[in-house]
Amino acid sequence: SGTLQPNEEAQVSFEVAGRVVELNRNEGDQVKQGEIIGRIDSSDYSLQLAKANTSVEQTGANLQKVNNGAREQERIQAKALQDKA
């Protein structure tokens, strides 16, 4: 009687931190390189991506506004602010 030891042992980890929501393998299961063995909750990253996309869109709109020149109302407001100073 005795205890069997594995030929190889590997440490596994996710590329990003998060809560594990799915685990497809158990300790001792054989896996192939590149095989997905689990998933983490991506909601935080999805929100960050949406926020970043919104920021990119706003920046693009601001750039387009600058490239198109100021509207008459904006010029009047800028002149009024300049006159106040």
C-alpha positions as CSV (number, residue, x, y, z in Angstrom):
1,S,0.0,0.0,0.0
2,G,1.2,3.5,-0.8
3,T,0.5,6.9,-2.2
4,L,0.8,7.7,-5.9
5,Q,2.5,11.0,-6.8
6,P,1.9,12.7,-10.2
7,N,4.7,12.9,-12.7
8,E,4.2,16.6,-13.1
9,E,2.5,19.3,-11.1
10,A,1.5,22.7,-12.4
11,Q,0.4,25.9,-10.8
12,V,-2.5,27.5,-12.7
13,S,-3.9,31.0,-12.4
14,F,-6.1,33.5,-14.3
15,E,-4.6,36.4,-16.1
16,V,-6.8,38.8,-14.2
17,A,-8.4,38.8,-10.7
18,G,-12.1,38.0,-10.2
19,R,-14.7,35.6,-8.8
20,V,-14.6,32.1,-10.3
21,V,-18.0,31.4,-11.9
22,E,-17.2,28.2,-13.7
23,L,-14.7,25.4,-13.1
24,N,-14.6,22.7,-15.8
25,R,-12.0,20.4,-14.3
26,N,-11.2,18.8,-10.9
27,E,-7.9,18.4,-9.1
28,G,-6.1,15.5,-10.7
29,D,-7.8,15.7,-14.1
30,Q,-5.6,15.7,-17.2
31,V,-5.7,18.8,-19.3
32,K,-4.2,19.9,-22.6
33,Q,-2.2,23.1,-23.1
34,G,-4.5,26.0,-23.9
35,E,-7.6,24.2,-22.7
36,I,-10.1,26.4,-20.8
37,I,-10.4,25.0,-17.3
38,G,-12.4,27.8,-15.7
39,R,-14.0,31.2,-16.1
40,I,-14.2,34.3,-14.0
41,D,-17.0,36.8,-13.7
42,S,-16.4,39.3,-16.4
43,S,-19.1,41.9,-15.4
44,D,-16.5,44.3,-13.9
45,Y,-14.4,44.2,-17.0
46,S,-17.4,44.6,-19.2
47,L,-18.4,47.8,-17.3
48,Q,-14.8,49.1,-17.6
49,L,-14.8,48.4,-21.4
50,A,-18.2,50.2,-21.8
51,K,-16.9,53.2,-19.9
52,A,-13.7,53.3,-22.0
53,N,-15.7,53.1,-25.2
54,T,-17.9,55.9,-24.1
55,S,-14.8,58.0,-23.3
56,V,-13.4,57.3,-26.7
57,E,-16.7,58.3,-28.4
58,Q,-16.9,61.6,-26.3
59,T,-13.3,62.4,-27.2
60,G,-14.0,61.8,-30.9
61,A,-17.0,64.0,-30.7
62,N,-15.0,66.7,-29.1
63,L,-12.3,66.4,-31.7
64,Q,-14.8,66.6,-34.5
65,K,-16.3,69.7,-32.8
66,V,-12.9,71.4,-32.7
67,N,-12.1,70.4,-36.3
68,N,-15.5,71.8,-37.4
69,G,-14.9,75.1,-35.6
70,A,-16.9,76.8,-33.0
71,R,-20.6,77.6,-33.4
72,E,-21.8,81.2,-33.3
73,Q,-23.3,80.7,-29.9
74,E,-20.0,79.4,-28.5
75,R,-18.2,82.4,-30.0
76,I,-20.7,84.8,-28.3
77,Q,-20.3,83.0,-25.0
78,A,-16.5,83.1,-25.3
79,K,-16.6,86.8,-26.2
80,A,-18.9,87.5,-23.1
81,L,-16.5,85.6,-20.8
82,Q,-13.6,87.5,-22.3
83,D,-15.4,90.8,-21.8
84,K,-16.1,90.0,-18.1
85,A,-12.4,89.3,-17.4
